[in-house]
Amino acid sequence: MFTSQRFRALVFSLSLLFTFARAAAAETNTCLWEGRAPLCNGACRQGYELMKRDKAGDGDKCVTGTKAYCCLVHETVIRGAAPFCNGKCKVGEEYFGEIDHGPDGKQCVTGKAAICGVVVK
């Protein structure tokens, strides 16, 4: 079972992952192939939308499943600054969850920061 400290570390790691994934996607026009041959089963990450499926996609052919071509539709942002976070997504943003620290990494004393998705144009 997760402790609150492990949960915070997991959520923080996921937010960093989304940041790095977003940066990598930006280098490739915000789209990328998910799924690795030979057992592909590609699925889009949170904030990405499926555009098409293919057996070969970006190279090696799948023996089973398909690769997914996914494009970024949301950038992930953290709303709510420590120490009194109480974060809320802005109008038009999608709520993805909450976290125990603000966007600067400082711990929330009260409330939670909101993890929000901003639509990419």
N, CA, C and O of each residue as an XYZ file, in Angstrom:
484
protein
N       0.840     -1.187      0.000
C       0.000      0.000      0.000
C       0.883      1.247      0.000
O       1.958      1.261      0.600
N       0.417      2.284     -0.675
C       1.190      3.517     -0.773
C       1.088      4.329      0.514
O       0.012      4.466      1.096
N       2.225      4.862      0.945
C       2.199      5.849      2.011
C       2.038      7.203      1.347
O       2.247      7.341      0.141
N       1.665      8.200      2.135
C       1.479      9.527      1.533
C       2.783     10.052      0.942
O       2.764     10.750     -0.071
N       3.917      9.723      1.565
C       5.204     10.170      1.040
C       5.494      9.489     -0.297
O       5.978     10.140     -1.223
N       5.209      8.199     -0.414
C       5.416      7.496     -1.675
C       4.466      8.016     -2.741
O       4.848      8.161     -3.903
N       3.227      8.296     -2.348
C       2.249      8.824     -3.297
C       2.708     10.175     -3.831
O       2.633     10.428     -5.033
N       3.183     11.044     -2.939
C       3.679     12.357     -3.376
C       4.851     12.203     -4.333
O       4.939     12.902     -5.342
N       5.758     11.274     -4.005
C       6.908     11.050     -4.876
C       6.455     10.533     -6.241
O       6.997     10.935     -7.270
N       5.464      9.644     -6.248
C       4.927      9.113     -7.502
C       4.297     10.220     -8.337
O       4.570     10.325     -9.533
N       3.464     11.041     -7.724
C       2.789     12.115     -8.452
C       3.802     13.134     -8.961
O       3.684     13.626    -10.083
N       4.801     13.452     -8.129
C       5.832     14.392     -8.556
C       6.595     13.819     -9.746
O       6.887     14.531    -10.707
N       6.919     12.512     -9.676
C       7.620     11.865    -10.787
C       6.781     11.888    -12.057
O       7.301     12.126    -13.147
N       5.478     11.639    -11.913
C       4.592     11.676    -13.075
C       4.526     13.069    -13.679
O       4.507     13.218    -14.901
N       4.490     14.099    -12.823
C       4.433     15.454    -13.368
C       5.720     15.781    -14.121
O       5.683     16.464    -15.145
N       6.869     15.291    -13.615
C       8.125     15.480    -14.334
C       8.116     14.709    -15.653
O       8.587     15.200    -16.679
N       7.572     13.490    -15.606
C       7.472     12.688    -16.816
C       6.654     13.404    -17.881
O       7.044     13.439    -19.048
N       5.502     13.984    -17.475
C       4.672     14.716    -18.422
C       5.430     15.905    -18.993
O       5.300     16.215    -20.178
N       6.224     16.576    -18.154
C       6.997     17.719    -18.621
C       8.010     17.279    -19.663
O       8.127     17.904    -20.717
N       8.760     16.187    -19.375
C       9.760     15.696    -20.321
C       9.108     15.134    -21.572
O       9.614     15.328    -22.677
N       7.984     14.435    -21.407
C       7.268     13.903    -22.574
C       6.801     15.044    -23.456
O       6.873     14.960    -24.682
N       6.317     16.119    -22.827
C       5.853     17.275    -23.578
C       7.011     17.896    -24.345
O       6.850     18.281    -25.503
N       8.188     17.999    -23.707
C       9.349     18.581    -24.378
C       9.787     17.707    -25.548
O      10.114     18.222    -26.618
N       9.794     16.384    -25.353
C      10.171     15.475    -26.440
C       9.165     15.566    -27.579
O       9.553     15.562    -28.747
N       7.904     15.648    -27.260
C       6.872     15.742    -28.294
C       6.987     17.046    -29.058
O       6.746     17.072    -30.265
N       7.349     18.130    -28.385
C       7.467     19.427    -29.041
C       8.540     19.384    -30.128
O       8.432     20.072    -31.144
N       9.592     18.560    -29.904
C      10.648     18.436    -30.888
C      10.167     17.703    -32.136
O      10.790     17.820    -33.192
N       9.086     16.961    -32.039
C       8.573     16.199    -33.173
C       7.163     16.671    -33.535
O       6.289     15.853    -33.822
N       6.946     17.967    -33.522
C       5.652     18.548    -33.871
C       4.528     18.043    -32.973
O       3.391     17.905    -33.425
N       4.826     17.772    -31.729
C       3.883     17.352    -30.697
C       3.248     15.983    -30.947
O       2.242     15.663    -30.314
N       3.794     15.176    -31.835
C       3.260     13.839    -32.083
C       4.369     12.804    -31.922
O       5.543     13.104    -32.139
N       3.988     11.577    -31.538
C       4.953     10.509    -31.370
C       4.286      9.151    -31.533
O       3.069      9.020    -31.403
N       5.108      8.142    -31.821
C       4.631      6.761    -31.931
C       4.787      6.097    -30.581
O       5.837      6.215    -29.948
N       3.750      5.395    -30.127
C       3.784      4.620    -28.886
C       3.667      3.153    -29.242
O       2.916      2.798    -30.151
N       4.396      2.290    -28.543
C       4.398      0.854    -28.806
C       5.716      0.453    -29.422
O       6.206      1.108    -30.342
N       6.292     -0.622    -28.916
C       7.608     -1.059    -29.376
C       7.519     -2.490    -29.886
O       6.998     -3.373    -29.205
N       8.034     -2.707    -31.088
C       8.046     -4.046    -31.687
C       8.947     -4.954    -30.839
O       9.914     -4.472    -30.249
N       8.659     -6.215    -30.769
C       7.700     -6.960    -31.572
C       6.295     -7.031    -30.954
O       5.338     -7.328    -31.669
N       6.144     -6.770    -29.658
C       4.837     -6.851    -28.982
C       4.362     -5.431    -28.713
O       4.602     -4.896    -27.631
N       3.706     -4.827    -29.659
C       3.457     -3.384    -29.629
C       2.402     -2.925    -28.620
O       2.757     -2.365    -27.582
N       1.135     -3.145    -28.895
C       0.062     -2.693    -28.004
C       0.217     -1.229    -27.594
O       0.089     -0.897    -26.415
N       0.491     -0.359    -28.557
C       0.694      1.057    -28.293
C      -0.556      1.738    -27.767
O      -1.663      1.490    -28.246
N      -0.368      2.599    -26.777
C      -1.464      3.385    -26.191
C      -0.968      4.805    -25.954
O       0.200      5.014    -25.625
N      -1.846      5.768    -26.120
C      -1.479      7.172    -25.946
C      -1.378      7.528    -24.467
O      -2.133      7.018    -23.639
N      -0.442      8.400    -24.153
C      -0.267      8.918    -22.798
C      -1.371      9.914    -22.497
O      -2.056     10.396    -23.399
N      -1.534     10.217    -21.212
C      -2.519     11.218    -20.815
C      -2.155     12.549    -21.456
O      -0.993     12.958    -21.451
N      -3.156     13.217    -22.004
C      -2.940     14.491    -22.676
C      -2.686     14.351    -24.175
O      -2.588     15.352    -24.886
N      -2.579     13.100    -24.661
C      -2.369     12.839    -26.075
C      -3.614     12.187    -26.667
O      -4.378     11.537    -25.954
N      -3.815     12.360    -27.959
C      -4.974     11.792    -28.635
C      -4.503     10.881    -29.774
O      -3.556     11.203    -30.491
N      -5.177      9.746    -29.923
C      -4.844      8.792    -30.971
C      -5.217      9.364    -32.342
O      -6.349      9.796    -32.555
N      -4.257      9.361    -33.261
C      -4.489      9.840    -34.620
C      -4.634      8.673    -35.597
O      -5.478      8.706    -36.494
N      -3.790      7.624    -35.414
C      -3.881      6.441    -36.274
C      -3.118      5.285    -35.633
O      -2.344      5.478    -34.695
N      -3.352      4.079    -36.157
C      -2.654      2.867    -35.732
C      -1.973      2.255    -36.945
O      -2.456      2.381    -38.070
N      -0.828      1.580    -36.704
C      -0.091      0.965    -37.805
C       0.775     -0.162    -37.249
O       1.227     -0.092    -36.106
N       1.007     -1.193    -38.048
C       1.852     -2.328    -37.628
C       3.333     -1.938    -37.561
O       4.065     -2.454    -36.716
N       3.783     -1.034    -38.439
C       5.190     -0.665    -38.478
C       5.451      0.708    -37.870
O       6.459      0.912    -37.194
N       4.547      1.644    -38.109
C       4.698      2.974    -37.520
C       6.014      3.628    -37.851
O       6.258      3.995    -39.000
N       6.873      3.779    -36.847
C       8.135      4.496    -37.004
C       9.328      3.582    -37.303
O      10.475      4.019    -37.210
N       9.069      2.313    -37.663
C      10.215      1.440    -37.969
C       9.875     -0.032    -37.929
O       9.171     -0.537    -38.803
N      10.380     -0.733    -36.902
C      10.210     -2.189    -36.803
C       8.743     -2.593    -36.765
O       7.922     -1.943    -36.118
N       8.425     -3.683    -37.472
C       7.053     -4.158    -37.580
C       6.631     -4.952    -36.343
O       7.422     -5.698    -35.767
N       5.379     -4.775    -35.951
C       4.810     -5.473    -34.800
C       4.457     -6.911    -35.172
O       3.918     -7.156    -36.252
N       4.755     -7.859    -34.290
C       4.329     -9.238    -34.458
C       2.893     -9.350    -33.934
O       2.048    -10.004    -34.545
N       2.634     -8.706    -32.802
C       1.270     -8.644    -32.265
C       0.945     -7.187    -31.949
O       1.837     -6.391    -31.654
N      -0.330     -6.852    -32.015
C      -0.771     -5.499    -31.711
C      -0.349     -4.500    -32.765
O       0.136     -4.865    -33.835
N      -0.541     -3.229    -32.444
C      -0.170     -2.145    -33.353
C       0.476     -1.017    -32.562
O       0.364     -0.950    -31.338
N       1.147     -0.140    -33.278
C       1.694      1.073    -32.688
C       0.631      2.160    -32.799
O      -0.192      2.143    -33.714
N       0.654      3.095    -31.871
C      -0.299      4.203    -31.865
C       0.440      5.497    -32.173
O       1.461      5.800    -31.556
N      -0.085      6.261    -33.132
C       0.468      7.583    -33.437
C      -0.367      8.590    -32.659
O      -1.554      8.768    -32.934
N       0.260      9.251    -31.682
C      -0.452     10.108    -30.738
C       0.060     11.536    -30.816
O       1.260     11.772    -30.956
N      -0.864     12.488    -30.725
C      -0.496     13.903    -30.764
C      -0.940     14.582    -29.474
O      -2.010     14.304    -28.933
N      -0.090     15.470    -29.005
C      -0.350     16.203    -27.772
C      -1.559     17.112    -27.942
O      -1.618     17.910    -28.877
N      -2.511     16.988    -27.045
C      -3.669     17.875    -27.058
C      -3.740     18.700    -25.776
O      -4.467     19.691    -25.712
N      -2.980     18.289    -24.747
C      -2.952     19.015    -23.479
C      -1.518     19.180    -22.997
O      -0.721     18.244    -23.068
N      -1.194     20.355    -22.513
C       0.037     20.563    -21.772
C      -0.362     20.474    -20.311
O      -1.432     20.954    -19.936
N       0.472     19.874    -19.481
C       0.163     19.716    -18.070
C       0.743     20.880    -17.281
O       1.923     21.205    -17.416
N      -0.086     21.502    -16.461
C       0.352     22.586    -15.583
C      -0.153     22.302    -14.169
O      -1.163     21.624    -13.983
N       0.562     22.831    -13.181
C       0.154     22.692    -11.780
C      -0.342     24.053    -11.321
O       0.371     25.051    -11.422
N      -1.566     24.085    -10.818
C      -2.194     25.322    -10.335
C      -2.294     25.281     -8.815
O      -2.775     24.299     -8.250
N      -1.848     26.329     -8.158
C      -1.898     26.439     -6.703
C      -0.492     26.524     -6.143
O       0.292     25.587     -6.292
N      -0.161     27.640     -5.499
C       1.191     27.865     -4.988
C       1.278     27.573     -3.492
O       0.383     27.919     -2.721
N       2.376     26.927     -3.102
C       2.641     26.641     -1.694
C       2.913     27.963     -0.970
O       3.401     28.903     -1.598
N       2.617     28.065      0.309
C       2.259     26.977      1.217
C       0.755     26.687      1.286
O       0.365     25.638      1.798
N      -0.092     27.582      0.789
C      -1.543     27.387      0.874
C      -2.077     27.136     -0.532
O      -2.633     28.038     -1.158
N      -1.913     25.934     -1.018
C      -2.124     25.611     -2.432
C      -3.551     25.865     -2.920
O      -3.765     26.785     -3.710
N      -4.526     25.081     -2.476
C      -5.922     25.253     -2.896
C      -6.054     25.526     -4.390
O      -6.773     26.439     -4.796
N      -5.362     24.738     -5.205
C      -5.347     24.950     -6.648
C      -6.638     24.537     -7.329
O      -7.281     23.563     -6.938
N      -7.001     25.283     -8.340
C      -8.172     24.983     -9.162
C      -7.782     25.236    -10.615
O      -7.053     26.178    -10.926
N      -8.282     24.379    -11.490
C      -8.030     24.564    -12.919
C      -8.815     25.769    -13.413
O      -9.900     26.068    -12.915
N      -8.258     26.449    -14.391
C      -8.947     27.588    -14.999
C     -10.047     27.089    -15.926
O     -10.050     25.927    -16.334
N     -10.969     27.968    -16.251
C     -12.046     27.632    -17.182
C     -11.433     27.171    -18.501
O     -10.544     27.830    -19.040
N     -11.908     26.043    -19.016
C     -11.407     25.498    -20.270
C     -10.281     24.491    -20.099
O      -9.895     23.837    -21.068
N      -9.739     24.347    -18.877
C      -8.695     23.365    -18.616
C      -9.328     22.067    -18.103
O     -10.389     22.083    -17.479
N      -8.661     20.952    -18.378
C      -9.145     19.653    -17.911
C      -8.449     19.294    -16.604
O      -7.229     19.410    -16.497
N      -9.225     18.857    -15.607
C      -8.688     18.464    -14.307
C      -8.160     17.033    -14.392
O      -8.908     16.117    -14.735
N      -6.851     16.828    -14.077
C      -6.242     15.504    -14.118
C      -6.045     14.903    -12.735
O      -5.859     13.692    -12.617
N      -6.082     15.716    -11.688
C      -5.861     15.205    -10.331
C      -5.275     16.286     -9.448
O      -5.277     17.466     -9.799
N      -4.768     15.863     -8.284
C      -4.178     16.822     -7.353
C      -2.832     16.321     -6.874
O      -2.491     15.149     -7.033
N      -2.075     17.230     -6.285
C      -0.709     16.940     -5.862
C      -0.422     17.742     -4.589
O      -1.069     18.757     -4.334
N       0.552     17.284     -3.790
C       0.868     17.905     -2.493
C       1.936     18.995     -2.567
O       2.470     19.392     -1.531
N       2.257     19.484     -3.747
C       3.245     20.559     -3.859
C       2.862     21.497     -4.998
O       2.139     21.115     -5.919
N       3.356     22.725     -4.920
C       3.090     23.714     -5.952
C       3.995     23.501     -7.155
O       4.818     22.585     -7.155
N       3.854     24.342     -8.191
C       4.649     24.190     -9.408
C       6.149     24.380     -9.180
O       6.963     23.929     -9.986
N       6.510     25.040     -8.092
C       7.926     25.247     -7.769
C       8.510     24.098     -6.949
O       9.688     24.132     -6.590
N       7.692     23.074     -6.646
C       8.160     21.921     -5.882
C       8.032     22.067     -4.380
O       8.296     21.116     -3.644
N       7.625     23.256     -3.902
C       7.487     23.477     -2.459
C       6.231     22.785     -1.939
O       5.190     22.780     -2.596
N       6.348     22.202     -0.748
C       5.284     21.439     -0.118
C       4.091     22.317      0.260
O       4.263     23.425      0.767
N       2.873     21.808      0.007
C       1.650     22.487      0.436
C       1.470     22.266      1.939
O       1.580     21.134      2.411
N       1.199     23.323      2.689
C       0.894     23.198      4.111
C      -0.587     22.871      4.264
O      -0.966     22.023      5.072
N      -1.410     23.545      3.489
C      -2.845     23.255      3.474
C      -3.297     23.129      2.028
O      -2.708     23.726      1.127
N      -4.334     22.357      1.820
C      -4.903     22.194      0.479
C      -3.989     21.393     -0.428
O      -2.951     20.881     -0.007
N      -4.393     21.300     -1.658
C      -3.645     20.578     -2.693
C      -3.551     21.451     -3.937
O      -4.411     22.299     -4.173
N      -2.516     21.244     -4.723
C      -2.412     21.898     -6.008
C      -3.142     21.033     -7.034
O      -3.189     19.811     -6.893
N      -3.701     21.648     -8.047
C      -4.438     20.923     -9.088
C      -3.523     20.678    -10.283
O      -2.756     21.552    -10.686
N      -3.620     19.468    -10.842
C      -2.898     19.131    -12.074
C      -3.914     19.338    -13.201
O      -4.936     18.655    -13.257
N      -3.624     20.279    -14.090
C      -4.568     20.689    -15.120
C      -3.982     20.512    -16.515
O      -2.773     20.629    -16.711
N      -4.844     20.231    -17.471
C      -4.443     20.114    -18.852
C      -4.911     21.323    -19.639
O      -6.096     21.656    -19.644
N      -3.971     21.973    -20.301
C      -4.268     23.128    -21.144
C      -4.256     22.657    -22.581
O      -3.289     22.031    -23.016
N      -5.297     22.940    -23.321
C      -5.402     22.488    -24.712
C      -4.315     23.142    -25.550
O      -4.109     24.354    -25.484
N      -3.617     22.320    -26.343
C      -2.569     22.795    -27.253
C      -3.241     23.167    -28.556
O      -4.085     22.424    -29.056
N      -2.875     24.309    -29.109
C      -3.502     24.762    -30.362
C      -2.634     24.451    -31.538
O      -2.998     24.759    -32.672
